[in-house]
């Protein structure tokens, strides 16, 4: 299976890339387990991209890779950004 794991934006900025956030190790562990099980796993860190989440996701989903699953996660304080 082809799986995309999306790291949500820690700070919602349309003009700046944010490098000041804590990387969620849980998503990294999940990616490692999925890879070990033989799945193709790609990561998308929204903190390293310009634009809104909707625009970034739209451009990624238009790519030639067709994902079977798209996953995300975060802390409870990030709920409004993730939903």
Order of alpha helices (4+ residues) and beta strands (2+ residues): beta-alpha-beta-alpha-beta-alpha
